């Protein structure tokens, strides 16, 4: 899989893969990210994975653009075949429907399915985290069952509870903190995913699987997490 590089300011290199969203390209981005960290390239600093690119920041007092970009191209040329099963698997418990997922009925109607079948299909897959963005810890997830793809709301909500799980077009994701947003909300997790004092339970390149829980289980976990 080919990669092209370009400068970003005077301290960054952007490695760009084919410009489309796919599990294979997401796996390649994650593999290149891991390879760069493992190589401990002199001067390399923060990396920022995205859908089909990887930003690598570097210290210009230690290295330069030509050296860093050449090293990145070399590493990209020796990556193994894409492994869509790579990355840590994180299970996220979700209470679907009702007050937890007020748009579940609309998603079901749009798909021509029952609400129970939407939940079954949503929990049946593993989702790769392509990137984190929009909000601290918001995972953009690939791998949604195509039958569940649903347009975003025409009028976004001004407030969405933290932990809400939504569908926006062909993707699904989780709102780690309360926020405005326009995705169709189908459920909510009681887990406190974002805490400034703790690391996130997942990173770009990891995988997420959703597990359906009851309102009673939600309440018990929320009490334990301190998110009630």
Secondary structure by P-SEA (a helix, b strand, c coil): cbbbbbbccccbbbbbccccccaaaaaaaaaaaaaaaaaccccccbbbbcccbbbbbbccccccaaaaaaaaaaaaaacccccccccbbbbbbbbcccccccaaaaaaaaacccaaaaaaaaacbbbbccccccccccccccccccccccccccccccccccbbbbbccccccccccccccccccccccccccccccccccccccbbbbbbbbcaaaaaaaaaaaccc
